[in-house]
Amino acid sequence: MIKGKNKKVLLLEIVRFGVVGLLATLIHYGVYWLLQRWINLNIAYAVGHGLSFMANFFLTAYFTFNTNPSLKRGFGFGGSHIVNLILQMGLLNWFIFLGISRTLAPIPVYMITIPVNFLLVRFVFKYKSHHHEESNNTNSMLQ
């Protein structure tokens, strides 16, 4: 069970994760909405996704988890989003197969995948840096 200070840190990370996710969604939609007037819809959507993804990565590093972005974390972040997309697609099709309408099926998908994505992204940004700090502390204590 999480207690005291760690519970507060986790709760703040969850709130900041939500804020960053909302901002990334707004960036994605905003870029798409602006560009779709002048260029192909798929290209506009892809550009919006790419800019949103980059903003999401840096905001997640600096704001959500108070860490520095790195190439290793970038790959982990990208990997977590690929896993999340595959999970979303599988669940979406499963819920539709179970008889939930296409318009409502994303709701339970998000209820499952957003917490999973938080845990995956948190692992990328916190576990490896925490593990690295512990090994550095052990090494400095041995010297």
C-alpha positions in Angstrom: 0.0 0.0 0.0 1.2 3.5 -0.8 1.5 5.8 2.2 2.0 9.5 3.0 4.4 11.4 0.7 4.5 8.7 -2.0 0.7 8.7 -2.2 0.7 12.5 -2.7 3.5 12.2 -5.3 1.5 9.5 -7.2 -1.7 11.5 -7.1 0.1 14.6 -8.4 1.6 12.5 -11.2 -1.8 11.2 -12.2 -3.3 14.7 -12.3 -0.3 16.1 -14.3 -0.6 13.0 -16.6 -4.2 14.0 -17.3 -3.4 17.6 -17.9 -0.6 16.6 -20.4 -2.9 14.1 -22.1 -5.6 16.8 -22.5 -3.1 19.3 -23.8 -1.6 16.7 -26.3 -5.1 15.9 -27.5 -5.8 19.6 -28.0 -2.6 20.1 -29.9 -3.4 17.1 -32.1 -6.9 18.3 -32.9 -5.9 21.9 -33.3 -3.1 21.2 -35.8 -5.4 18.8 -37.7 -8.2 21.3 -37.7 -6.0 24.1 -39.0 -4.2 22.0 -41.7 -7.2 20.0 -43.0 -8.4 23.1 -44.8 -5.4 23.2 -47.0 -3.8 19.7 -47.2 -4.9 16.1 -47.4 -6.8 15.0 -44.2 -4.5 12.1 -43.5 -1.4 14.2 -43.8 -3.0 16.9 -41.5 -3.9 14.2 -39.0 -0.4 12.7 -39.1 1.3 16.0 -38.7 -1.0 16.8 -35.7 -0.2 13.4 -34.2 3.5 13.9 -34.6 3.6 17.3 -33.1 1.3 16.2 -30.3 3.5 13.1 -29.6 6.6 15.3 -29.3 4.9 17.8 -27.0 3.5 14.9 -25.0 7.0 13.3 -24.6 8.7 16.5 -23.4 5.8 17.6 -21.1 5.6 14.1 -19.7 9.3 14.2 -18.9 9.6 17.7 -17.5 6.1 18.3 -16.0 4.5 15.0 -15.2 7.5 13.0 -13.8 10.1 15.8 -13.2 12.8 14.0 -15.2 14.9 14.8 -18.2 14.0 13.5 -21.6 16.5 11.1 -23.2 16.8 8.9 -26.3 16.2 5.8 -24.1 13.1 7.3 -22.6 12.0 8.4 -26.0 12.1 4.9 -27.3 10.3 3.6 -24.1 7.7 6.3 -24.5 7.1 5.4 -28.1 7.0 1.7 -27.2 4.5 2.3 -24.5 2.3 4.2 -26.9 2.5 1.3 -29.5 1.5 -1.2 -26.8 -1.4 1.1 -25.8 -2.6 1.5 -29.4 -2.6 -2.3 -29.9 -4.4 -2.8 -26.7 -7.0 -0.1 -27.7 -7.6 -1.6 -31.1 -8.0 -5.1 -29.6 -10.4 -3.9 -26.9 -12.4 -1.7 -29.3 -13.0 -4.6 -31.6 -13.8 -7.0 -28.6 -16.3 -4.5 -27.2 -18.0 -4.1 -30.6 -18.0 -7.9 -31.0 -19.8 -8.1 -27.6 -22.5 -5.8 -28.9 -21.5 -2.4 -27.6 -22.2 0.3 -30.2 -19.4 1.7 -32.2 -20.0 5.2 -30.7 -19.9 3.9 -27.1 -17.2 1.2 -27.4 -14.3 3.7 -27.0 -15.5 4.6 -23.5 -14.7 1.3 -21.8 -11.6 1.1 -23.9 -10.4 4.4 -22.5 -11.3 3.3 -19.0 -9.0 0.4 -19.3 -6.2 1.8 -21.5 -5.6 5.2 -19.9 -4.6 3.7 -16.5 -2.5 1.1 -18.3 -0.8 3.8 -20.4 -0.1 5.8 -17.2 1.6 2.7 -15.6 3.7 2.0 -18.7 4.8 5.6 -19.2 5.5 5.9 -15.4 7.7 2.8 -15.6 9.6 4.4 -18.5 10.2 7.7 -16.7 10.5 6.6 -13.1 11.6 3.0 -12.7 14.8 3.2 -14.8 15.8 6.5 -13.4 15.1 5.3 -9.8 17.0 2.1 -10.4 19.9 4.1 -11.9 19.9 6.5 -8.9 20.0 3.5 -6.5 22.9 1.9 -8.3 24.8 5.2 -8.3 24.1 5.6 -4.5 25.4 2.1 -3.9 28.5 2.7 -6.0 29.2 6.0 -4.2 28.8 4.3 -0.8 31.3 1.6 -1.9 34.0 4.2 -2.8 
